[in-house]
């Protein structure tokens, strides 16, 4: 369901709140909601939500109201489309009273479509993803999962997030708490810094979240190789190649280009070659 403007956003959130078992995706443009609506967004931790607003919206403080909706929501798959301007539009009058009293600037609700012709396509893609390709789900977003990403980087954080992921997937096997590539970047950062143990912990968490990813298996294989855990390095390098050879799933959750598949393959083969040389 989707809505624009104060009334459209309020009605959309209220509909989702009252029919949470039926509403699988939410798109909100340039509006606000009630206290009950905010509480619903906070509790709907797995509802895909797309928030859209512009700094030049002629009805401030809609900009801050939309920001409040976004930061209150808890879904790691929520997405923000924010059209920036050098400054917010000045306050003139209330929406939706005395329609026409405030000159339209093209920054409010569906008026955004004219100045941002890509926006309808963004919304269509959102609904195709969340209603057809992966019903009720969208890829986890880095900004939306910022608290989890920060937790992963703190002492003891990986164990906490691991438990959170296990609990979330008990009720929804497809639940994700963070993007694969973002957490992988953290793990690889630890590896480059020489903190192999932390790298392995993070990359194991990534693989737990994305078990069908050739990329996640290959990254973990490299970490195990650096740590001297040869059997595990071989196991995950071979698994990465097997996933690539099967051609039944994408190479990773974030990209599946032939170029990147080739990079994963070369890295896995390089790991296996190093293991063979060490045996020799």
Secondary structure, 3 states (H helix, E strand, C coil): CEEEHHHHHHHHHHHHHHCCCCCCEEEEECCCCCHHHHHHHHHCCCCEEEEEEECCCCCCCHHHHHHHHHHHCCCCCCEEEEECCCCCCCCCCCCCCCCCCCCCCCCCHHHHHHHCCCHHHHHHHHHHHHHHHCCCCCCCCCCCCHHHHHHHCCCCHHHHHHHHHHHHHHHCCCCCCCCHHHHHHHHHHHHHCCCHHHHHHHHHHHHHHCCCCHHHHHHHHHHHHHCCCHHHHHHHHHHHHHHHHHCCCCCCCCCCCHHHHHHHHHHHHHHHHHHHHHHC
